[in-house]
Amino acid sequence: MDNELDEAMKRRKLEEDKVELHREELQQRRDELAQQKQQQGLLCEQMHQQAAQTEAILKLLTSIIGRSGK
């Protein structure tokens, strides 16, 4: 009887360890996804800034070309 109880306790402990490991893996994945989302946001912001700079350069060039044509 003690042996069966001991085995049952070991199985339960093993299952608890598996559940805890799974929780840790899920948390790690959530953290990774949050970091990826933050990086994507930063990349998007950088792309918008580059687009604005390109637009400003094009306007400046258009202005210069317009003046030189007169």
Buried (B, 14 or more C-beta within 10 A) or exposed (E): EEEEEEEEEEEEEEEEEEEEEEEEEEEEEEEEEEEEEEEEEEEEEEEEEEEEEEEEEEEEEEEEEEEEEE
